[in-house]
Amino acid sequence: MANPKSVHREPEIRKIYEEFLCHRSSIVQKICLDCLLNYKMKDVEPYRDSLYALVDDKTFRNHLIMFTITSEDEQP
């Protein structure tokens, strides 16, 4: 979808995506993350790979230890 903000009742749909990020299934979490990343949020985009690693059961623990958030001053 090119512009998810143009969808009818978009705020409700986005809220559903965010709620399903807490789902037990990593497959559901990944699909919701895909949907949310379609919003092209500039503050989230630098963390795309890290977020995918966090929803993957195989890489979650290792990546959680290494995950860092930089301040606006430190971003490239």
Backbone as JSON, one array per atom type, in Angstrom:
{
  "sequence": "MANPKSVHREPEIRKIYEEFLCHRSSIVQKICLDCLLNYKMKDVEPYRDSLYALVDDKTFRNHLIMFTITSEDEQP",
  "N": [[0.85, -1.17, 0.0], [0.66, 2.13, -0.9], [0.13, 4.56, 0.5], [-0.71, 4.36, 3.61], [-2.09, 6.08, 5.27], [-4.2, 7.05, 3.88], [-6.3, 5.33, 3.96], [-9.63, 4.36, 4.7], [-10.87, 4.97, 7.94], [-8.39, 4.9, 9.14], [-6.98, 5.55, 11.64], [-8.06, 3.68, 13.45], [-7.33, 1.27, 12.3], [-4.56, 1.44, 12.42], [-4.22, 1.4, 15.19], [-5.03, -1.22, 15.71], [-2.96, -2.63, 14.43], [-0.84, -1.89, 16.12], [-1.68, -3.03, 18.53], [-1.61, -5.75, 17.87], [1.09, -6.14, 17.72], [1.82, -7.07, 20.14], [1.1, -9.66, 20.15], [1.35, -13.22, 20.69], [2.45, -14.75, 18.67], [5.23, -14.7, 16.58], [5.06, -14.46, 13.87], [2.68, -13.07, 13.38], [3.39, -10.7, 14.65], [5.5, -9.84, 12.98], [4.14, -9.36, 10.57], [2.45, -7.27, 11.35], [4.38, -5.39, 12.0], [5.48, -4.99, 9.46], [3.28, -3.72, 8.28], [3.09, -1.38, 9.86], [5.55, -0.2, 9.29], [5.12, 0.65, 6.75], [4.16, 3.16, 7.02], [6.25, 4.83, 6.92], [7.75, 6.19, 8.96], [9.98, 8.52, 9.96], [11.5, 8.53, 12.31], [11.48, 5.93, 13.15], [12.44, 4.4, 11.11], [15.37, 4.11, 11.02], [15.71, 2.0, 12.76], [14.68, -0.28, 11.67], [15.81, -2.87, 10.91], [16.65, -3.75, 13.42], [14.22, -3.89, 14.79], [12.92, -5.92, 13.38], [14.6, -8.01, 14.09], [14.03, -8.16, 16.77], [11.41, -9.13, 16.83], [11.72, -11.64, 15.9], [11.82, -14.89, 16.98], [14.16, -16.41, 17.11], [16.3, -14.63, 17.18], [15.75, -12.8, 19.13], [16.62, -12.67, 21.96], [19.46, -12.32, 21.8], [19.6, -9.98, 20.29], [18.21, -8.14, 21.82], [19.92, -7.51, 23.89], [21.87, -6.04, 22.55], [20.5, -3.91, 21.47], [20.09, -0.48, 20.97], [19.05, 2.89, 21.45], [19.42, 5.87, 19.78], [20.0, 9.36, 20.4], [18.49, 12.28, 18.89], [20.57, 13.95, 18.16], [22.67, 12.22, 17.7], [22.03, 10.68, 15.5], [22.67, 9.64, 12.12]],
  "CA": [[0.0, 0.0, 0.0], [1.51, 3.3, -1.07], [-0.1, 5.53, 1.56], [-1.68, 3.79, 4.54], [-2.87, 7.12, 5.92], [-5.36, 7.38, 3.05], [-7.3, 4.28, 4.13], [-10.8, 4.71, 5.52], [-10.76, 4.6, 9.35], [-6.97, 4.61, 9.35], [-6.53, 5.52, 13.05], [-8.49, 2.43, 14.07], [-6.51, 0.2, 11.73], [-3.21, 1.57, 12.99], [-4.29, 0.94, 16.58], [-5.08, -2.68, 15.66], [-1.59, -3.05, 14.14], [-0.03, -1.7, 17.32], [-2.1, -4.02, 19.51], [-1.15, -7.07, 17.44], [2.53, -6.27, 17.95], [1.95, -7.78, 21.42], [0.61, -11.03, 19.95], [2.33, -14.26, 21.03], [3.05, -15.3, 17.45], [6.18, -13.8, 15.93], [4.6, -14.26, 12.49], [1.71, -11.97, 13.45], [4.15, -9.5, 14.98], [6.24, -9.41, 11.79], [3.17, -8.81, 9.61], [2.05, -5.96, 11.86], [5.53, -4.5, 11.85], [5.49, -4.64, 8.03], [2.21, -2.74, 8.05], [3.45, -0.11, 10.5], [6.69, 0.4, 8.6], [4.61, 1.3, 5.54], [3.88, 4.56, 7.33], [7.51, 5.54, 6.65], [8.04, 7.09, 10.08], [11.42, 8.8, 9.87], [12.15, 8.22, 13.57], [11.5, 4.48, 13.32], [13.14, 3.8, 9.97], [16.74, 3.65, 11.3], [15.66, 0.82, 13.61], [13.95, -1.31, 10.94], [16.44, -4.19, 11.05], [16.62, -4.11, 14.84], [12.85, -4.26, 15.14], [12.67, -7.26, 12.83], [15.36, -8.96, 14.9], [13.35, -8.29, 18.06], [10.19, -9.94, 16.71], [12.1, -12.99, 15.5], [12.09, -15.7, 18.17], [15.53, -16.93, 17.08], [17.29, -13.58, 17.41], [15.25, -11.86, 20.13], [17.47, -12.51, 23.15], [20.76, -11.75, 21.45], [19.47, -8.61, 19.8], [17.74, -7.3, 22.91], [21.11, -7.07, 24.63], [22.62, -5.09, 21.74], [19.62, -2.85, 20.97], [20.26, 0.85, 21.55], [18.33, 3.99, 20.81], [20.27, 7.06, 19.78], [19.29, 10.63, 20.46], [18.42, 12.96, 17.59], [21.89, 14.52, 17.87], [23.59, 11.17, 17.32], [21.61, 10.0, 14.27], [23.43, 10.07, 10.93]],
  "C": [[0.9, 1.24, 0.0], [1.36, 4.29, 0.08], [-1.14, 5.0, 2.53], [-2.55, 4.83, 5.24], [-4.12, 7.49, 5.13], [-6.5, 6.37, 3.18], [-8.43, 4.78, 5.03], [-10.61, 4.16, 6.94], [-9.32, 4.21, 9.73], [-6.55, 4.61, 10.81], [-6.9, 4.21, 13.77], [-7.63, 1.26, 13.58], [-5.09, 0.25, 12.31], [-3.19, 1.08, 14.44], [-4.32, -0.59, 16.64], [-3.68, -3.23, 15.37], [-0.73, -3.0, 15.41], [-0.39, -2.72, 18.4], [-1.59, -5.41, 19.15], [0.36, -7.23, 17.52], [2.8, -7.02, 19.26], [1.48, -9.23, 21.32], [1.71, -12.03, 20.26], [3.08, -14.78, 19.81], [4.0, -14.28, 16.81], [5.8, -13.54, 14.47], [3.62, -13.09, 12.44], [2.43, -10.66, 13.75], [4.89, -8.96, 13.76], [5.3, -8.77, 10.77], [2.72, -7.43, 10.06], [3.18, -4.94, 11.76], [5.68, -4.07, 10.39], [4.47, -3.54, 7.74], [2.56, -1.38, 8.65], [4.61, 0.57, 9.81], [6.28, 1.02, 7.26], [4.28, 2.76, 5.77], [5.11, 5.45, 7.12], [7.8, 6.62, 7.7], [9.55, 7.29, 10.15], [12.15, 8.47, 11.17], [12.3, 6.72, 13.8], [12.36, 3.81, 12.26], [14.58, 3.34, 10.27], [16.8, 2.35, 12.11], [14.96, -0.37, 12.95], [14.55, -2.71, 11.17], [16.42, -4.67, 12.5], [15.23, -4.55, 15.26], [12.49, -5.63, 14.6], [13.41, -8.33, 13.64], [14.68, -9.19, 16.26], [12.06, -9.11, 17.97], [10.48, -11.36, 16.25], [12.51, -13.78, 16.75], [13.54, -16.17, 18.24], [16.57, -15.89, 17.46], [16.92, -12.62, 18.54], [16.24, -11.62, 21.28], [18.81, -11.85, 22.84], [20.64, -10.29, 21.03], [18.99, -7.65, 20.89], [18.9, -6.73, 23.71], [21.84, -5.96, 23.87], [21.8, -3.88, 21.3], [19.86, -1.54, 21.71], [19.44, 1.86, 20.76], [19.21, 5.22, 20.92], [19.42, 8.3, 19.89], [19.29, 11.26, 19.08], [19.78, 13.52, 17.19], [22.85, 13.48, 17.33], [23.24, 10.48, 16.01], [22.38, 10.54, 13.08], [22.69, 11.06, 10.08]]
}
